[in-house]
């Protein structure tokens, strides 16, 4: 998987739900550039998910079935240092 440039990542963080915007945008600005390439790829995969499932994962209504994506949800929520 090819990494997106930062401008495309920022654009992909603009979601249809404000709740997701306020999670993704600050994370990208503060942490994305410092992530390992593997984590960047995982974050990009997370951005490819649909808003309703992202919302359910971030709000704790459902558990993400993919362990790498689940770990990234935790990082984005700020419960773990990236």
Number of C-alpha atoms within 10 A of each C-alpha: 8 8 14 13 9 13 9 10 19 16 10 16 21 15 16 11 12 10 13 18 15 13 16 23 19 14 18 18 11 9 14 21 13 11 13 11 13 12 17 20 16 20 24 19 14 16 18 12 11 11 15 11 14 19 15 13 18 19 14 10 10 12 14 17 9 9 10 15 20 17 18 20 24 15 16 22 15 12 10 11 9 16
